[in-house]
Amino acid sequence: MLGLGFYLDRTGFFNLTRVDLLIEQSDNQVLKMRDKISSLQNKLETHRGQALYKIELDRIKLLLSDEVWISSYQISRRWPSKIEVLIKPEKIYFSILSSTGELRPVIQTGEMLEAVKINASADVPIIRQSEFLTDEELRKRAIQLLKDVPMSGVFSRAEISEIQYSEKEGFTLFMSRDHLRVKLGEKQVRNKSLQVVQVMQYLENKKIQARVIDANLSEKVLVRLRKAP
């Protein structure tokens, strides 16, 4: 049996022939990463031809750890000649539109990924204000705001198309549905979001169209209705 193993090793039976990258995609927030996967695949291909049992997985781990867009990963040897890498990408919370017309995706830590074209971006809200490109703390505040907004329902993250910020009014959200503007400010966003949900459900039941919902007030929610055509 040892002789057979030695023979197979000598003939290259255990030499690495492929590296399979498996990307975990849980929802439509995941960054479209065809270029990133291709680049990573090319880096891993340098191990091709080496005996599978001789490849140091720690070297691959270091390579994966340098990829900012990767949240976590698992590496497995698949005998006789393959390595499988399961990758969980970082969640993209929003993208910042630059003056060049490209988007800078922003992950949970507030860090920006490299610029991507609009057709390669995640389906997340857009921010057009340039100060977000230089102010990491402001990006983190926008992320916290999105975390405090419901995941689903009439008022949810999935319905937000754009985010704006001003020092005076805080955050304003532009919803994809009916181009509705929702003013949330910056404090007690979770409680304000629940109020907005109640207001939107009422308006929906009454078939009333609103233009602005202002929840950035002390004790009430102000609704500005959309004028009939």
MARRO-710263 format. One line per field, with one value per residue (C-alpha): residue in three letters; chain; x, y, z. Coordinates in nm, 2 decimals. Last residue first. Layout:
rest = [ALA  ...]
kette = [A  ...]
east = [X  ...]
north = [Y  ...]
up = [Z  ...]
REM end
This chain:
rest = [PRO  ALA  LYS  ARG  LEU  ARG  VAL  LEU  VAL  LYS  GLU  SER  LEU  ASN  ALA  ASP  ILE  VAL  ARG  ALA  GLN  ILE  LYS  LYS  ASN  GLU  LEU  TYR  GLN  MET  VAL  GLN  VAL  VAL  GLN  LEU  SER  LYS  ASN  ARG  VAL  GLN  LYS  GLU  GLY  LEU  LYS  VAL  ARG  LEU  HIS  ASP  ARG  SER  MET  PHE  LEU  THR  PHE  GLY  GLU  LYS  GLU  SER  TYR  GLN  ILE  GLU  SER  ILE  GLU  ALA  ARG  SER  PHE  VAL  GLY  SER  MET  PRO  VAL  ASP  LYS  LEU  LEU  GLN  ILE  ALA  ARG  LYS  ARG  LEU  GLU  GLU  ASP  THR  LEU  PHE  GLU  SER  GLN  ARG  ILE  ILE  PRO  VAL  ASP  ALA  SER  ALA  ASN  ILE  LYS  VAL  ALA  GLU  LEU  MET  GLU  GLY  THR  GLN  ILE  VAL  PRO  ARG  LEU  GLU  GLY  THR  SER  SER  LEU  ILE  SER  PHE  TYR  ILE  LYS  GLU  PRO  LYS  ILE  LEU  VAL  GLU  ILE  LYS  SER  PRO  TRP  ARG  ARG  SER  ILE  GLN  TYR  SER  SER  ILE  TRP  VAL  GLU  ASP  SER  LEU  LEU  LEU  LYS  ILE  ARG  ASP  LEU  GLU  ILE  LYS  TYR  LEU  ALA  GLN  GLY  ARG  HIS  THR  GLU  LEU  LYS  ASN  GLN  LEU  SER  SER  ILE  LYS  ASP  ARG  MET  LYS  LEU  VAL  GLN  ASN  ASP  SER  GLN  GLU  ILE  LEU  LEU  ASP  VAL  ARG  THR  LEU  ASN  PHE  PHE  GLY  THR  ARG  ASP  LEU  TYR  PHE  GLY  LEU  GLY  LEU  MET]
kette = [A  A  A  A  A  A  A  A  A  A  A  A  A  A  A  A  A  A  A  A  A  A  A  A  A  A  A  A  A  A  A  A  A  A  A  A  A  A  A  A  A  A  A  A  A  A  A  A  A  A  A  A  A  A  A  A  A  A  A  A  A  A  A  A  A  A  A  A  A  A  A  A  A  A  A  A  A  A  A  A  A  A  A  A  A  A  A  A  A  A  A  A  A  A  A  A  A  A  A  A  A  A  A  A  A  A  A  A  A  A  A  A  A  A  A  A  A  A  A  A  A  A  A  A  A  A  A  A  A  A  A  A  A  A  A  A  A  A  A  A  A  A  A  A  A  A  A  A  A  A  A  A  A  A  A  A  A  A  A  A  A  A  A  A  A  A  A  A  A  A  A  A  A  A  A  A  A  A  A  A  A  A  A  A  A  A  A  A  A  A  A  A  A  A  A  A  A  A  A  A  A  A  A  A  A  A  A  A  A  A  A  A  A  A  A  A  A  A  A  A  A  A  A  A  A  A  A  A  A]
east = [-5.19  -5.29  -5.05  -4.84  -4.90  -4.67  -4.67  -4.54  -4.46  -4.50  -4.32  -3.98  -3.95  -3.72  -4.00  -4.07  -4.26  -4.24  -4.43  -4.72  -4.98  -5.31  -5.47  -5.63  -5.47  -5.14  -5.14  -5.21  -4.93  -4.69  -4.77  -4.72  -4.39  -4.28  -4.34  -4.14  -3.86  -3.86  -3.81  -3.52  -3.37  -3.35  -3.10  -2.98  -3.24  -3.51  -3.65  -3.83  -3.86  -4.10  -3.99  -4.32  -4.15  -3.78  -3.75  -3.52  -3.38  -3.29  -3.02  -2.93  -3.14  -2.88  -2.56  -2.69  -2.71  -2.86  -2.93  -3.06  -3.26  -3.41  -3.67  -3.45  -3.36  -3.72  -4.04  -4.33  -4.18  -3.84  -3.50  -3.63  -3.41  -3.17  -2.89  -2.93  -2.87  -2.56  -2.42  -2.48  -2.30  -2.01  -1.98  -1.97  -1.69  -1.50  -1.50  -1.31  -1.54  -1.85  -1.77  -1.83  -2.21  -2.38  -2.48  -2.64  -2.85  -2.78  -2.82  -2.45  -2.23  -2.10  -2.33  -2.23  -1.87  -1.65  -1.42  -1.21  -1.37  -1.45  -1.41  -1.69  -1.65  -1.97  -1.87  -1.88  -1.89  -1.72  -1.91  -1.79  -1.91  -1.58  -1.70  -1.76  -2.09  -2.07  -2.21  -2.43  -2.44  -2.22  -2.20  -1.85  -1.81  -1.84  -1.59  -1.58  -1.24  -1.20  -0.86  -0.82  -0.59  -0.67  -0.83  -1.03  -0.83  -1.05  -1.03  -1.30  -1.36  -1.47  -1.56  -1.39  -1.40  -1.08  -0.87  -0.55  -0.69  -0.73  -0.36  -0.27  -0.50  -0.35  0.00  -0.15  -0.28  0.08  0.07  0.27  -0.03  -0.17  0.16  0.23  0.12  -0.11  0.00  0.03  -0.34  -0.43  -0.33  -0.52  -0.84  -0.81  -0.82  -1.10  -1.30  -1.25  -1.35  -1.67  -1.76  -2.11  -2.13  -2.38  -2.68  -2.91  -2.92  -2.74  -2.46  -2.18  -1.91  -1.74  -1.39  -1.26  -0.89  -0.78  -0.51  -0.31  -0.06  -0.17  -0.16  0.17  0.33  0.58  0.29  0.09  0.39  0.47  0.11  0.11  0.44  0.29  0.00]
north = [6.59  6.54  6.70  6.46  6.49  6.64  6.42  6.54  6.29  6.39  6.42  6.59  6.61  6.42  6.20  6.40  6.20  6.38  6.34  6.13  5.94  5.84  5.51  5.50  5.16  5.28  5.60  5.41  5.16  5.44  5.62  5.30  5.22  5.58  5.55  5.23  5.40  5.69  5.44  5.28  5.62  5.74  6.01  6.09  6.29  6.06  6.25  6.02  6.13  5.94  5.89  5.69  5.37  5.39  5.57  5.87  5.88  6.19  6.19  6.48  6.80  7.07  6.89  6.76  6.41  6.24  5.87  5.72  5.43  5.30  5.03  4.73  4.91  4.90  5.10  4.91  4.58  4.43  4.48  4.75  5.07  5.07  4.90  5.16  5.44  5.26  5.24  5.61  5.69  5.47  5.66  5.99  5.85  5.76  6.11  6.14  5.98  6.07  6.44  6.39  6.37  6.14  5.86  5.55  5.29  4.92  4.68  4.60  4.76  4.60  4.80  5.12  5.07  4.98  5.19  5.01  4.91  5.17  5.11  5.20  4.87  4.73  4.77  5.07  5.03  5.31  5.38  5.53  5.84  6.02  6.26  5.97  5.80  5.65  5.30  5.17  4.88  4.62  4.30  4.15  3.84  3.48  3.26  2.88  2.77  2.43  2.28  2.00  1.72  1.38  1.46  1.77  1.99  2.24  2.61  2.80  3.18  3.49  3.86  3.88  4.23  4.34  4.07  4.05  3.77  3.56  3.57  3.50  3.20  3.07  3.08  2.91  2.63  2.52  2.30  1.98  1.75  1.88  1.82  2.14  2.17  2.47  2.68  3.00  2.95  3.11  3.45  3.41  3.30  3.60  3.83  3.64  3.65  4.02  4.08  3.88  4.05  4.17  4.29  4.11  4.31  4.09  3.82  3.52  3.48  3.25  3.24  2.91  2.94  2.61  2.57  2.33  2.09  2.04  1.76  1.44  1.21  1.37  1.05  1.03  1.08  0.80  0.57  0.65  0.58  0.25  0.15  0.23  0.00]
up = [-1.02  -0.65  -0.40  -0.20  0.17  0.43  0.74  1.08  1.34  1.71  2.04  1.99  1.62  1.37  1.26  0.95  0.69  0.35  0.02  0.15  -0.06  0.11  0.04  0.38  0.46  0.31  0.51  0.83  0.75  0.67  1.01  1.21  1.03  1.09  1.46  1.47  1.29  1.54  1.83  1.65  1.55  1.90  1.79  1.44  1.26  1.11  0.82  0.58  0.21  -0.01  -0.37  -0.43  -0.31  -0.35  -0.02  0.04  0.39  0.58  0.84  1.08  1.05  1.13  1.07  0.73  0.60  0.29  0.23  -0.09  -0.22  0.10  0.05  0.15  0.47  0.58  0.61  0.47  0.61  0.63  0.81  1.03  1.07  1.37  1.18  0.90  1.15  1.29  0.94  0.89  1.21  1.10  0.78  0.97  1.18  0.87  0.74  0.41  0.15  0.36  0.30  -0.07  -0.04  -0.29  -0.06  -0.23  -0.06  -0.12  -0.41  -0.43  -0.70  -1.02  -1.26  -1.09  -1.15  -0.85  -0.63  -0.37  -0.05  0.22  0.59  0.82  1.01  0.87  0.51  0.27  -0.11  -0.30  -0.62  -0.94  -1.12  -1.11  -0.85  -0.62  -0.53  -0.18  -0.14  0.15  0.40  0.22  0.42  0.42  0.21  0.35  0.17  0.15  0.01  -0.14  -0.23  -0.48  -0.58  -0.41  -0.19  -0.10  0.14  0.32  0.39  0.57  0.54  0.72  0.65  0.31  0.14  0.31  0.15  0.35  0.56  0.25  0.17  0.53  0.53  0.21  0.38  0.68  0.45  0.39  0.08  0.13  0.14  -0.18  -0.37  -0.56  -0.92  -0.86  -0.57  -0.78  -0.86  -0.53  -0.65  -0.98  -0.79  -0.57  -0.88  -1.04  -0.71  -0.68  -1.04  -1.01  -0.68  -0.69  -0.33  -0.11  -0.02  -0.23  0.04  0.19  -0.06  0.06  -0.21  -0.29  -0.43  -0.58  -0.61  -0.89  -1.00  -0.68  -0.71  -0.54  -0.85  -0.96  -1.09  -0.80  -0.55  -0.70  -0.70  -0.33  -0.24  -0.43  -0.26  0.08  0.00]
REM end
